Amino acid sequence: MRKAILKILEDNCRLSAPDIAKMLGIDKDTVANEIKVLEKERVILSYGALINWEKTDEEVVSALIDVKVTPQRDVGFDQVAERIQRYPEVKALYLMSGSYDLSVLVEGKNLKAVSKFVAEKLASMDNVQSTTTHFVLKRYKQDGIVFEDQHEDLRQVITP
């Protein structure tokens, strides 16, 4: 039941406990209580909306930044990650395997704001060895949601 509730909320967090109860064929109070427990346990962290900012008059620039850091004794990457995640520009932060250590998703009002954040706040931190910034030019899909309507494929099918 718990997994089913989480999956439903992940797909549509606006559904009410009674709606979820109907979908699962269980009591609405059971669902409401389970959601409260999930929130208390911090399994459910937040409810939100996915916004397509390109369809508004707000300019938002996103960048993915690869960060190489020197891990610290006894705390590894955690201490550096804790400092980075405090900045309001940081929307997501991941410890990665591969050629860099941290991946940081940053949003700003424009290219200059993001560049300034990287140069003045991120790259200048102790233990940060290097950064590589990749500006997001267009979002096609995020959190399982496609941003633009798919147009019918008008290409002719060719079979051998």
N, C-alpha and C positions, 0 to 999 in steps of 0.2 A: 504494500500500500504506500509506504513512504516514497519509494522510487517512482511510483506512478504519479503521486502528488507533485513531486519535484519536476518531473518531465512536463506535466501539464503547465505548471507555473513558469517553467523555463520557456515554453512555447508562447504562453499568453498570461502574463502576470496580472492582468486586469480581471481575470475570472474570480468570482466569489467562491467562498467555501460551499454554499449550496449548489452552485453550478458544478464544481468539481465533484461533489458528493453524487450528483445525478450521473455524471460521466462514469464514475467508478462503481455506482450502485451500492453506496454505503451511506451511513448517517452523516448529516451535515455537521453535527457537533463533534463527531470523531475527526472529521477533516479539519475543522477549525482548531481543535486542540492539538492535532499533529502539526499544523502550520505554526502554532505558537511555540511548540517544543523545538521545531526546526529553526525558528528565529532565535530562540534562547540559546541553542547550541551553536549558533553562528554557521549553520549549514546554509540557511537562506541569509544572505548578507544585505541584499538591497533589492528594491523593485524599481524598474525604470523603463524609459522609452528609448528606442533607437531612432535617432533623428537623421534625416537626410538633409544636411545643412546646405547642400547645393540648390535645394528648392526654396531657400529662404533668402532674404537680403543680408544675412549675416555672413561675413567672411570668416572661415575657420580653416586653418592650415594644420595638417597633421604630418608628423614625421616619425619614422622608426629609426631609432638610434642604436647602433651596435656599440657596446662599451666593453673594453678590456680593462680589467682591474687587477690589482695585486691583492690576493686574499690575505686577511689578517690572521695571525695566530689565534687559535681557539674560537674564533667566530666566523672564519671563512669569508664569504661574501655578504653575510647578513648585515653587518654594520654599515657597509657602503650602501647596500640596498635600502636600509632603513632611512638613511639620509636622503637618498634620491627620491624615495616615495613621498616624502613630506612636501615636495614642491607641488603647488597647485597645477602647474603645467603638465605634470606627469599623470597620464590617464591609465596607464598599465605598465607593469614592470615584471619581467620574467628572468629567472636564472636559466641559462641556455647551456647546452652541450655544443661543442664544435669550436670554431675559430675565435669566438668572442664569448664573454661571460654573461653579460646582461643585455637584454633587449628592452628598450624604453620606448613606449608610445607617448608622444608629446603633442599637445595641441596649443596653438597660439592664434592671435588675431591675424598675423601675416607672416611672410617668410622672415622678415627682419626680427620679429619677436621670437620666433623659434631659434633662429641663428644666434641671437643674443643669449638666450637661455643656455644653449649648448656651449658657447664660448665663455660666458661669464660664470655660469653656475655649475654646469656638469663637467666640462673638460678641466676646470681649474681645481676640482676636488682632489684631496689627497687620495692616493691609491688608484686614481684613474690614469691608466697608461695611454689610452687612445680612444677616440670616438669616430664612428663613421655614420653620417646622417643620410637617410634616404627619405626624401619628401614624397608623400602620397599624392599622386596626380589625380587619381579617380578611384572611388570605392565601387566595386561591383557587387560584393556580397560580404556581409558581416553578421556574425551570430546566427548563421543559417538563413538570413533574410537577403533576398536579391533586391538591389536598389532600383534598378530600372526594369520596366516591363520587357519581357522577352518578346522580340518580334518574330513573326513566323519565318522560318527558314525557307526562302524562296529559291534556293539552289536546286537544280535538277538532280535527282538521284540517278547515279550511273552504276549499273551492276554488270559484272563480267558475263 
